[in-house]
Structure formats: C-alpha cells, structure tokens
Amino acid sequence: MLTAVRSAVLCLVGSLLALVLPVSVYAATAEGIAQSYTTDATIRQGMIVGTAAGNTGKVEPLTTGTVSAMLGVAISASDAPIALSDGTTSAQVYVATNGRYDVLVSNQNGVIHQGDYISISALNGIGMKAADSEAVVLGRAAANFNGSGTGTSTATLKQGDGSTQAAVIGLLPVDVAVTANPASGHGIGDLPGFLQIASTAIAHKTVDPARVYISLAVLILVTIIAGSMLYSGVRNALISIGRNPLAKRSVFRGMLQVVLTSLIIFLIGLFAVYLLLRL
C-alpha cells in the first residue's frame, strides 16, 4: 500500500512541479526527483545503491551479486529539485534514479571516457566502466576519469588468481538512467560475447581485442593443419591397406606417427594461443 501511495505522489509531483506537496521539498541545480529510503548500512553520497532483499523501502550499497537490484545513486536531499520523504525518523538515504549526479567510481576496469556506461565494481557501492558481463548499468559518464586529480583515494582489490590490483576512487558526473546494459553480448571492442567470456576465462583478465582475434586465427590455422594431416594420413593408410593387405602393420605404424604429429602440432598451437592471451 505504501509503495502504491509513493508512486502516485511521484506522478503527481512530475505533473505539478509548482505545487506544494505534504512532503519535504528542496531546491537545487540537478534534474530529477529524489526519494527517501531507510537503511541499516553506512551509505555515502555518490554511492550506487540497490533495494534490500525483501524490503523495497530500504536500500544498501550495491554489490556485484545484487546488481539486478540497482536503484540509483545516493545524494543529498538538497541536490534534487524535489525530494520526497515519508517523515520517518529512521536513518534516511535520498536516492536519485534520473538526472546528472556525481557518482563514486573506480578505474578498476580501465579509464572511463565520456559516454561510457557505468556499472558496479568489486567495491560495494562504487562504480566502474561497464563491461560485457554487467547486466545492468547506472547510466553514462558525463566526463572522463583516469584516476588522477584531487579528491581521489585508493583501494586494493583481490583478483580471482590471488593477485592484487590498486584501484583509484573518485567522483564522476553521470547521467543516471538505470537500464539493462546495451553492450551485453559484446565484449571490449565489440567482441562477440562468447569470445569475451572464453578469453577472460583463460587469461583471468580482460584481453585486448586484437590479441583475441590473433589467437583465434592461430587456433583456426593449427586446427586446419592438424586436421588436414590427420585426414590425409588416415585416408592414405586405408588406401594402402586396400592395395596391399600384407603391409597392414607398417601402414598402421605410419598412420600412428601421423596421428601423433597432428596431435603435437595442435597442442603447440593451443599453447601458443594460451601465451598470446595470458602475456
């Protein structure tokens, strides 16, 4: 019931911005309406938040495991033209779901350029440049972020292979509009999804598209070479046995050598692909 009432109030405010509603109203420079939520967590302004499990009136810092619950960015009530509050005395967080606001981001996934989509990083509540694997994005960067400048801080991230990565955190203006990731199914540099997934799984990191395509070309080439040798060896062996059944033993020995040679060539090719992706 409370959710339905809030939705009705939001619609009314959007249509009659000049009216004074029975809620808290604050003037500011950014665009959008901010709705208040309760929270049990410590949430800083600029953090990406999501609804808490089982309670749509409560928010918490978003994590990679709860990305589907992304709601918006935590802001000050004075940063929105209109901020709606239900009057509760509990700890409140104002969340903007639309408009341009400063968002805490990191360079975990590389330099962020204007226009890049922003999603959640490995740091709870902190954004990063969205990759192919993020299903939901917060919005698009309205400026560049390369990890330098004033007001930044650092954090250490632990990678899946046990190594660590230093990430820089700072504020970045983002045009907030939570939606499904338009780049889903395309990797870095518009790689097809399966290539992005396979290369990342092998290298344990995001791989440059050029190296992925070179690795794919090498794999195709060695597969053709090994397959051709194997086909030719088996075919010639069968023909030889048909012409001279008494030479079956020596023919099978020759065929086995061809099979082993083909297998060695293929394994060398796989190792070369592995090195191209990992190094």
N, C-alpha and C positions, 0 to 999 in steps of 0.2 A: 504493500500500500504506500509506504514511504517513498519507494522508488518511483512509483507512478506519479505521485504528487510532485516530486523533484523534476521529473521530465516535463510535466505540464507547466511548471514555473519557468523552466528554461525556455520553452517555446514562447511563453508569454513575454518574457524579457527580450527575446530576439525580435519580436514584432513591435514591442512598445518600449524602446530604449529610454524614452524620456520620462516614463512613469516611475514613481517611487514605489517599490515593492516592499512587503514586510520581511525583507532580508537585508543583510549588510551590503551596502553599495559603496564602491570606492572608485575614484577617478584615476587614470594612468595613461601611459602613452602607447602600450602594446594593444594589439587587437585580440579579441576573443573574450569568452566568459569563463571564469574560474569557479569551480565547485569545491566546496569544502568536504573533506573526508576525515574520519578519525584514524588514528594509527597507534600501534604499540611499539613502533620502531623509531629509531633516530633518522630523520629524513632532512637532508639539507636542501636549500633552494638550488634548483638546477638538476636535481636527481631525476632519473626516469623511474616512474612508479607504476605499479600494477595493482589490481584489486586482490585482496587477500582471499585465500581459499575459503569458500563457504560464507563470505560476508562481503557483499558488493558495496557496503558503506564504509569499508575500511581499506586502507592502502598500505603497501610496504614497498621497499626498494625492489625493483625488478631484477631478476636473475636470468641466466641463460636457460634455466629449467622452467621458468614461469613466463617466458616471452609471449606466449599466447594470451596472457592476462594483461598485456601492456595497456595502460590507460592514458598516460600523458606525462607531463613534466611538472615537478613541484615548484611553485612560485610563491612570491609574497602576494598577499591579498591586494596590496597597493599597485601591483604590476599589471592588473587587468582592469578594463573599464568597468566591469561589473563582476563582483564576487558574491557568490551565494553561500549562505551559512544557515545551518538548521538550528543554530542557537545553542548547541550542546556545549557543555563545559569541559568535555574531554579534549585531549590534545588534537588539534586540527591541522590538516595539511590542505592547502589550496592547490588544485591540480588544473592545469590548462591543457585542453585537448585540441586547441586550434589557435593559430596565431604565431607570431615570431617571438621567441623567448630564448634566453641564454640557457644552454644545456651543458652539464658537465660531461666532457668527452675525454677519451684517451687516444693515443696513437698506436694502440695495440695492433690494429690491422693496417697500419701504414698512415701516411699523410692523408688528411681529409681535405678535399678540394670543394670549392663552392659547387653545389648541385649534387654532391654525393649523398646517398641515402644513409641515414643514421639508425643503428640498432643497438642492442645491449651488448656490452663487452663481458669479459670474465670477471670484471669488478662489479659488484652489486650496485645497481643504480647509475652506473657510468656508461655512457655510450661509446661507440666507435664507428668507423666506416663499415657499413653493412657489406657482408659477403653473400655468396650464393646460398649459404646454409641457413641464414636467418630468415625465418618465415614471416616475421612482422617487422616493420620499420616505424620509427617515430616520426620521421619527416625528412626534409632535405636541408643540408648545410647551406647557410646563407653567407658563409665566408670560408676562408682557408684556415687549417690548423695543422702546423707541422711540429708541434711540441715545444716551440720556443716562445719567448715573450714573458711578460710579467704575470704574476698571479698563478703560475703553474706549480704543480707538485709532482712527485714521482711515486710509483708503486712497483713492487716486484711481483711478477706473475710466474707461476709454475706451469711449465708446459707438460704435455702428455708423456714426453720421453724423459721427464725428470729434470730437464734443463730449465733455466730461468730467463725471464725477459723483463727488462726495465721498461715501464710504460710511463709516459708523461700525461698528466691530467690537467685540463684547463677548461675555461668556459668558451663556448662557441654559439653564436646565434643560429638558431634552427627554425625553419618554417615548419611548425608542428602540424601534423595531419596523420594520425595513426592509420596505417593501412597494411595490406598484405605486400610483401616485398616484390616489386615489379621485376627484380632481377632474379627471382627464384627460378632455378633451372638453367641459369647461365653463370659460369664461373668468372673469375677475374679475367678481363679482356674478352668477355663474351665466350668463354669456353663452354661447351656443352656440359650439362650437369654431371654426366657420368665420367667425363674426363677430369672435371674438378674434384669429384669425390675420390676417384682412383688415384690421382696424382697426390692429393693431400694425404690419403691413407698410406701411401708408400713413403712419401718424404716427411710426413709428420709436420708439414708446414705448407703454406700457400706457395705454389710454384709459378714462376713466370710463364705465361702462355707460350712464348717462343720455345722454351725448353720442353714443354709438354708436347708440342707439335713435332719437334725434332725427335723426341723419344718415341712418339707414335710412329714416325716414319722409319726409324731404326727397327722397331718391333715388326712392322709390316715387311720390311726388306728381309730381315733374317728369317721370318716365317716363310716367305716365298722361297728363299734359297734353300732352307732346310726341307720344306715340303717338296720342292722340285727334285732335290737329291733323293729323298725318300721314295717318291713316286717312281722316279726313273730307275732306281736300284731294284725295287721290288718288281717292277714291270719287266726289266731285262732278265732278272733272275727267273721269273716264271717262264719267259720265252725260252731261256737257255735250258731249263729243265725239260720243257716240252720237246726241244730238239735233241737233247742228249740226256736221257734219264739217268745214265750211269754216272754222270758228273754232278749228281744231286748234292753230295756232301760239299764239294768245293764251291758249288754255286751258292749254297746256304751260308757258307763261311764268308763269301764275298758280300752277300746281302747283309749279313750281320755287321760287317765292317761299315757298310754304307749307312745302316741304321744308326750305329754308334756315332759316326761322323756327323750325321744330320742332327742328332741329339746334342752333341758337343757344340756345334755351331749355334743352335737355338739357345742353349744355356749361356753361351758367351754373349749373345745378343741381349738376353734378359738381364745379365749382369751389367752390360753397358747402359741399358735403359735405367736400371736402378741407380747407377752412378750419376747419370745425367739429372735425375730428379732429386737426388739427395745432396749433391755437392753444390 
